[in-house]
C-alpha cells in the first residue's frame, strides 16, 4: 500500500534584498528559507547549498560533448532559533505556523568567479538550493538563482589604447584584373560600456569598376569548448552603413558612430566558454566576397572616465577630425540621410547565429523576448557552407 504525504504548503528561498540585480566577488549572499507545512512534519535536517558552475553541452555527430567547471561550492546545515529540538537534532513543524531558516555566505574573492551567462550550448549559473530532510516522508528541495557580474574596468591602459587596421583586396572580372578595394580603420579605444558610442575613423578607396558600399557592425562571438572540440557562434548585434562609393573614388568616415546596445560584459576567465566582441568594418562588393576588417572590443561594466580626441557626445553628433593615422583628404560634409529621427546612429538588427563547427553548418535565428527595431532594408546575410564549416558574410 502506498502512503501519500502532502508537500509543504510553502517551501521557498527569499534573498534579503530582492531588488539586488546582481552580486560580485566578495559580496554576501543572505536570506531565509521559509517553510509552512500542511501536516505535522518531523524535519531531521535543513541543508543549504550555494552552487556556481559553468557547463557546456552539445552533440557532435553521435558523440555527446560535455564539460563542467565549478566556481562556487558552499554547504551548511540551518537551524531554527528558539525552537525545541530532539536528541537527534530534529524539529517538529506544525501546521498554521511560519518557520524561517536564516542563511548567509560570502562569494569567493575577485579572480575566482565568472560572470553569469546563458547561451545556446552553455551557461554559467549560480543558485542557492535548500533540501529539507523529513522522516518518514521523502526529502523535498527548492532552489533560487542569482546573477553574478564581475566588474570589467574599461579604463585600464590596454583598453584605452587605440585600435587600428588596414586591408586591401584585388579584384578580377573574367580573369581580367579589375583594380582593388582598400580599408583603413581606427578607433580611439578598445573598451566600451552600454550606451557609449564607438567613433570610427575610416578611409575607403575604390579603384575597381564597381560601386561599393561601406558598412560596420558590432559582432559577438560565442565559443564553447568541450572534449577538446570547439563550437563557435557569431552574432551580429547592431550595424551602420555609409554612402555608396563609385569607381575611382574614395570616402572618409570622420567620427562615424555606432552605439553600444545593452550587452552582457565580455566573459573573462572561463576556460570552456568565451564571449568576445569585435567591431567589423566591411565593404559590400557586387560579384565578389566582402572585404572585412575586425578590431577587438571589450564590453565592460565600469564606464570610461578619461578623455580622448573627442567625447561620446561629439561622436553622437558626428563631429570630429579624422585620425592622423589615416591618409589625409579634404573633409566631406555630413550626409543628413545618416542621421535618424531620434538621433541614434546605430540600427539594432535581429541577431543571426552562424555555427562554425566543422561537421555541421546550420544557421540559427535568435528571437529573444526583447523588442528590437526591424533591420533596415539594406541588411542582407549570405551563407557559405563548406566541408570545413560555415562562413558568415554581412551585406
C-alpha positions as CSV (number, residue, x, y, z in Angstrom):
1,X,0.0,0.0,0.0
2,X,1.3,3.5,-1.0
3,X,1.1,6.1,1.7
4,X,0.5,9.6,0.2
5,X,2.1,12.5,2.0
6,X,1.5,16.2,1.5
7,X,4.0,18.5,0.2
8,X,4.9,21.6,2.3
9,X,2.4,24.4,1.9
10,X,5.3,26.8,1.5
11,X,8.9,25.9,0.9
12,X,10.9,28.7,-0.8
13,X,14.1,30.8,-0.6
14,X,14.0,34.6,-0.3
15,X,17.0,36.8,-0.6
16,X,17.5,39.6,2.0
17,X,17.4,42.2,-0.8
18,X,15.1,41.1,-3.6
19,X,15.8,44.2,-5.6
20,X,19.5,43.5,-5.9
21,X,20.2,42.9,-9.6
22,X,23.5,41.0,-9.3
23,X,26.3,40.1,-6.9
24,X,30.1,40.3,-7.4
25,X,33.1,38.7,-5.9
26,X,33.3,39.1,-2.1
27,X,29.6,40.0,-1.7
28,X,27.5,38.3,0.9
29,X,24.5,36.3,-0.3
30,X,22.0,36.1,2.5
31,X,18.3,35.5,3.1
32,X,15.9,32.9,4.6
33,X,14.3,29.6,3.8
34,X,10.5,29.9,4.5
35,X,8.6,26.8,5.5
36,X,4.9,26.2,6.1
37,X,3.5,22.7,6.4
38,X,0.1,21.2,5.9
39,X,0.6,18.4,8.4
40,X,2.7,17.6,11.4
41,X,6.2,17.2,10.0
42,X,9.4,15.9,11.5
43,X,12.4,17.7,10.0
44,X,15.7,15.8,10.6
45,X,17.9,18.4,8.8
46,X,17.6,21.5,6.7
47,X,20.6,21.6,4.3
48,X,21.6,24.6,2.2
49,X,24.0,24.7,-0.8
50,X,25.5,27.6,-2.7
51,X,26.3,26.4,-6.3
52,X,28.0,28.1,-9.2
53,X,29.3,26.3,-12.3
54,X,29.9,26.6,-16.0
55,X,28.5,23.9,-18.2
56,X,28.9,23.2,-21.9
57,X,27.0,20.5,-23.7
58,X,26.3,19.8,-27.4
59,X,26.1,16.9,-29.9
60,X,28.9,16.2,-32.3
61,X,27.5,13.6,-34.6
62,X,27.0,10.6,-32.3
63,X,29.3,12.0,-29.7
64,X,28.0,14.0,-26.8
65,X,30.4,16.7,-25.9
66,X,30.2,17.9,-22.3
67,X,32.4,19.9,-19.9
68,X,31.8,21.5,-16.5
69,X,33.8,23.7,-14.1
70,X,32.8,24.6,-10.5
71,X,33.2,28.2,-9.2
72,X,31.2,28.1,-6.0
73,X,30.6,25.1,-3.7
74,X,29.1,26.1,-0.3
75,X,27.3,23.8,2.2
76,X,25.7,24.4,5.6
77,X,23.1,22.9,7.9
78,X,20.5,25.5,9.0
79,X,18.8,25.6,12.4
80,X,15.7,27.4,13.8
81,X,16.1,29.9,16.5
82,X,14.3,29.3,19.8
83,X,12.8,26.0,18.5
84,X,13.0,22.9,20.7
85,X,14.9,20.0,19.2
86,X,15.0,16.3,19.8
87,X,18.1,14.4,20.9
88,X,18.9,13.7,17.3
89,X,18.7,17.4,16.3
90,X,15.3,17.0,14.6
91,X,12.4,19.5,15.0
92,X,8.7,19.2,14.7
93,X,6.9,21.7,12.4
94,X,3.2,22.2,13.0
95,X,0.5,23.4,10.6
96,X,-0.5,27.1,10.9
97,X,3.0,28.3,11.8
98,X,5.6,30.0,9.6
99,X,9.2,28.9,10.0
100,X,12.2,30.9,8.8
101,X,15.7,29.4,8.5
102,X,18.3,32.2,8.1
103,X,21.4,31.8,5.9
104,X,24.3,33.8,4.7
105,X,27.6,33.2,3.0
106,X,30.3,35.2,1.1
107,X,31.2,34.7,-2.5
108,X,34.8,33.9,-3.4
109,X,37.3,36.8,-3.8
110,X,38.0,38.6,-7.1
111,X,39.6,36.4,-9.8
112,X,37.7,33.2,-8.7
113,X,34.3,33.9,-10.2
114,X,33.0,34.3,-13.8
115,X,30.0,36.5,-14.7
116,X,26.7,34.8,-15.3
117,X,26.0,33.7,-18.9
118,X,23.4,31.8,-20.8
119,X,23.9,30.7,-24.4
120,X,22.8,28.1,-26.9
121,X,25.3,25.4,-25.9
122,X,26.5,26.5,-22.4
123,X,25.8,28.6,-19.4
124,X,27.4,30.0,-16.2
125,X,24.8,29.8,-13.5
126,X,24.6,30.5,-9.7
127,X,21.9,29.4,-7.3
128,X,21.0,28.6,-3.7
129,X,19.4,25.2,-3.1
130,X,17.7,24.1,0.1
131,X,16.9,20.4,1.0
132,X,14.5,19.6,3.8
133,X,15.1,16.1,5.1
134,X,11.9,14.6,6.6
135,X,11.1,11.4,8.5
136,X,9.4,9.3,7.4
137,X,8.4,11.4,4.4
138,X,10.7,11.8,1.4
139,X,13.0,14.8,1.1
140,X,11.9,17.9,-0.7
141,X,14.0,20.7,-2.2
142,X,13.8,24.2,-3.7
143,X,16.3,26.5,-5.4
144,X,16.6,30.1,-6.4
145,X,19.0,31.6,-9.0
146,X,21.0,34.8,-8.6
147,X,23.1,36.7,-11.1
148,X,26.9,37.3,-10.8
149,X,28.5,40.2,-12.7
150,X,32.2,40.6,-12.3
151,X,33.4,44.2,-12.9
152,X,35.3,44.9,-16.1
153,X,37.0,48.3,-16.0
154,X,37.4,49.8,-19.5
155,X,39.8,52.5,-18.0
156,X,42.9,50.1,-18.0
157,X,45.8,51.1,-20.3
158,X,45.2,48.1,-22.5
159,X,41.6,49.1,-23.2
160,X,42.1,52.9,-23.5
161,X,44.7,52.5,-26.3
162,X,43.6,52.9,-29.9
163,X,43.0,50.0,-32.3
164,X,43.9,50.3,-36.0
165,X,43.9,48.1,-39.0
166,X,44.1,48.2,-42.8
167,X,43.3,45.7,-45.6
168,X,43.2,45.6,-49.4
169,X,41.5,43.2,-51.8
170,X,42.5,42.8,-55.5
171,X,39.6,42.1,-57.8
172,X,39.2,40.3,-61.2
173,X,36.5,40.1,-63.7
174,X,36.5,37.1,-66.0
175,X,40.2,36.6,-65.0
176,X,40.9,40.2,-66.0
177,X,42.3,42.4,-63.3
178,X,39.7,44.9,-62.1
179,X,41.5,47.1,-59.6
180,X,41.3,46.9,-55.9
181,X,39.3,48.0,-52.8
182,X,41.1,49.0,-49.6
183,X,40.1,49.9,-46.0
184,X,42.0,51.8,-43.2
185,X,40.2,52.0,-39.8
186,X,41.0,53.5,-36.4
187,X,39.0,53.7,-33.2
188,X,40.2,55.6,-30.1
189,X,40.0,52.7,-27.6
190,X,39.0,49.1,-27.2
191,X,36.9,49.2,-24.1
192,X,33.3,50.4,-24.1
193,X,30.2,50.2,-21.9
194,X,26.5,50.1,-22.6
195,X,25.1,53.3,-24.1
196,X,28.5,54.6,-25.3
197,X,29.3,55.5,-28.9
198,X,32.1,53.9,-30.8
199,X,33.6,56.6,-33.0
200,X,35.1,55.2,-36.3
201,X,37.6,56.9,-38.4
202,X,38.0,55.1,-41.7
203,X,39.1,55.6,-45.3
204,X,37.6,53.5,-48.2
205,X,39.3,53.5,-51.6
206,X,37.6,52.1,-54.7
207,X,39.8,51.6,-57.7
208,X,37.7,48.9,-59.3
209,X,34.9,49.3,-61.8
210,X,32.1,48.5,-59.4
211,X,30.1,50.5,-56.9
212,X,30.9,49.5,-53.3
213,X,29.1,50.2,-50.0
214,X,31.0,50.5,-46.7
215,X,29.4,49.2,-43.5
216,X,30.2,48.5,-39.9
217,X,28.8,46.2,-37.2
218,X,29.3,45.0,-33.6
219,X,29.9,41.2,-33.6
220,X,29.6,38.9,-30.6
221,X,31.5,35.6,-30.9
222,X,30.4,32.7,-28.6
223,X,33.0,29.9,-28.3
224,X,32.2,26.6,-26.5
225,X,34.9,24.1,-25.7
226,X,34.2,20.5,-24.6
227,X,36.0,17.2,-25.1
228,X,38.8,19.0,-26.9
229,X,36.3,20.1,-29.6
230,X,35.1,23.7,-30.3
231,X,31.8,25.1,-31.4
232,X,31.6,28.8,-32.4
233,X,28.5,31.0,-33.0
234,X,28.7,34.6,-34.4
235,X,26.0,37.1,-33.7
236,X,25.5,40.4,-35.4
237,X,24.4,42.9,-32.8
238,X,23.9,46.3,-34.5
239,X,25.2,48.0,-37.7
240,X,25.6,51.2,-39.6
241,X,26.3,51.9,-43.3
242,X,27.9,54.6,-45.4
243,X,27.1,56.0,-48.8
244,X,27.9,54.1,-52.0
245,X,31.4,54.8,-53.4
246,X,31.6,54.8,-57.2
247,X,34.6,53.7,-59.3
248,X,37.7,55.7,-58.9
249,X,36.6,57.5,-55.7
250,X,37.2,57.3,-52.0
251,X,35.3,58.1,-48.9
252,X,36.1,59.1,-45.3
253,X,34.3,58.3,-42.1
254,X,35.2,61.1,-39.6
255,X,33.9,60.0,-36.3
256,X,31.0,58.0,-37.7
257,X,29.4,56.4,-34.6
258,X,27.7,53.1,-33.6
259,X,26.0,52.9,-30.2
260,X,26.7,50.0,-27.9
261,X,23.3,48.5,-27.0
262,X,22.5,46.6,-23.8
263,X,25.0,43.7,-23.8
264,X,26.4,41.3,-21.3
265,X,30.0,42.2,-20.4
266,X,32.9,40.3,-22.1
267,X,33.3,36.9,-20.4
268,X,36.7,36.7,-18.8
269,X,38.5,33.9,-17.0
270,X,36.3,30.9,-18.2
271,X,38.2,28.0,-19.8
272,X,35.2,26.5,-21.5
273,X,33.0,29.5,-22.5
274,X,34.3,32.6,-24.3
275,X,32.2,35.5,-25.3
276,X,34.2,38.1,-27.3
277,X,33.2,41.3,-29.2
278,X,34.7,42.9,-32.3
279,X,34.0,45.9,-34.4
280,X,33.7,44.6,-38.0
281,X,34.2,47.2,-40.8
282,X,33.4,45.7,-44.2
283,X,32.7,46.6,-47.8
284,X,30.0,45.1,-49.9
285,X,31.4,44.4,-53.4
286,X,29.0,43.3,-56.1
287,X,30.0,40.0,-57.6
288,X,32.7,39.3,-55.0
289,X,33.2,38.4,-51.4
290,X,33.1,41.2,-48.8
291,X,36.3,42.8,-47.7
292,X,36.2,42.7,-43.9
293,X,38.4,44.1,-41.2
294,X,37.8,43.3,-37.5
295,X,39.1,45.3,-34.5
296,X,38.9,43.9,-30.9
297,X,36.3,45.2,-28.4
298,X,35.8,44.6,-24.7
299,X,32.4,45.4,-23.3
300,X,32.8,46.4,-19.6
301,X,30.8,47.4,-16.6
302,X,32.8,50.4,-15.3
303,X,32.3,53.3,-17.8
304,X,35.2,55.3,-19.4
305,X,36.2,58.3,-17.3
306,X,39.1,59.8,-19.3
307,X,39.2,62.0,-22.4
308,X,40.1,61.1,-25.9
309,X,40.4,63.2,-29.0
310,X,36.6,63.5,-28.9
311,X,33.9,62.8,-26.4
312,X,31.0,60.5,-26.8
313,X,28.6,63.4,-27.2
314,X,30.7,64.7,-30.1
315,X,30.5,61.2,-31.7
316,X,26.7,61.1,-31.4
317,X,26.7,64.4,-33.3
318,X,29.1,63.0,-35.9
319,X,31.6,65.8,-35.5
320,X,35.4,65.2,-35.3
321,X,38.6,65.5,-37.2
322,X,39.9,62.4,-39.0
323,X,42.7,60.4,-37.2
324,X,46.2,61.4,-38.1
325,X,46.9,57.7,-38.7
326,X,44.7,57.7,-41.8
327,X,45.7,59.2,-45.1
328,X,44.6,62.9,-45.2
329,X,42.0,64.1,-47.6
330,X,39.5,67.0,-47.7
331,X,36.7,66.7,-45.2
332,X,33.3,65.9,-46.8
333,X,30.1,67.5,-45.5
334,X,27.9,65.1,-43.3
335,X,25.2,63.2,-45.0
336,X,21.8,64.0,-43.5
337,X,20.5,60.7,-44.6
338,X,22.7,59.1,-42.0
339,X,21.0,60.8,-39.1
340,X,17.8,59.0,-37.9
341,X,14.9,61.0,-36.5
342,X,15.8,60.2,-32.9
343,X,19.5,60.9,-33.1
344,X,20.7,57.4,-32.7
345,X,23.0,56.2,-35.5
346,X,23.0,52.5,-34.6
347,X,20.5,50.2,-36.2
348,X,19.8,47.1,-34.0
349,X,19.3,44.0,-36.0
350,X,17.8,40.7,-35.2
351,X,21.0,38.7,-34.4
352,X,22.0,35.9,-36.8
353,X,23.9,32.9,-35.3
354,X,26.3,31.0,-37.5
355,X,27.7,27.7,-36.5
356,X,31.4,27.3,-37.5
357,X,31.6,23.7,-36.4
358,X,33.5,21.6,-39.0
359,X,30.9,18.8,-39.2
360,X,27.7,20.7,-39.5
361,X,26.7,24.1,-40.7
362,X,23.2,25.3,-39.6
363,X,22.3,29.0,-39.2
364,X,20.3,30.0,-36.2
365,X,18.0,33.0,-35.9
366,X,18.0,34.3,-32.4
367,X,14.5,35.6,-31.5
368,X,14.7,36.9,-27.9
369,X,11.9,38.4,-25.9
370,X,13.2,41.9,-26.2
371,X,11.5,44.0,-28.9
372,X,14.1,45.4,-31.3
373,X,13.5,47.6,-34.2
374,X,13.3,45.6,-37.5
375,X,16.5,45.5,-39.6
376,X,16.9,48.2,-42.3
377,X,16.2,47.3,-45.8
378,X,19.9,47.2,-46.8
379,X,20.7,44.4,-44.3
380,X,21.5,41.1,-46.0
381,X,23.0,37.9,-44.9
382,X,24.7,35.3,-47.1
383,X,25.9,31.9,-46.0
384,X,28.6,29.7,-47.4
385,X,28.7,26.1,-46.3
386,X,31.9,24.2,-47.0
387,X,33.4,21.0,-45.8
388,X,35.2,22.9,-43.1
389,X,32.2,24.8,-41.7
390,X,30.2,27.9,-42.3
391,X,31.3,31.5,-43.1
392,X,29.0,34.3,-42.2
393,X,29.0,37.3,-44.5
394,X,27.2,40.5,-43.9
395,X,25.9,42.7,-46.6
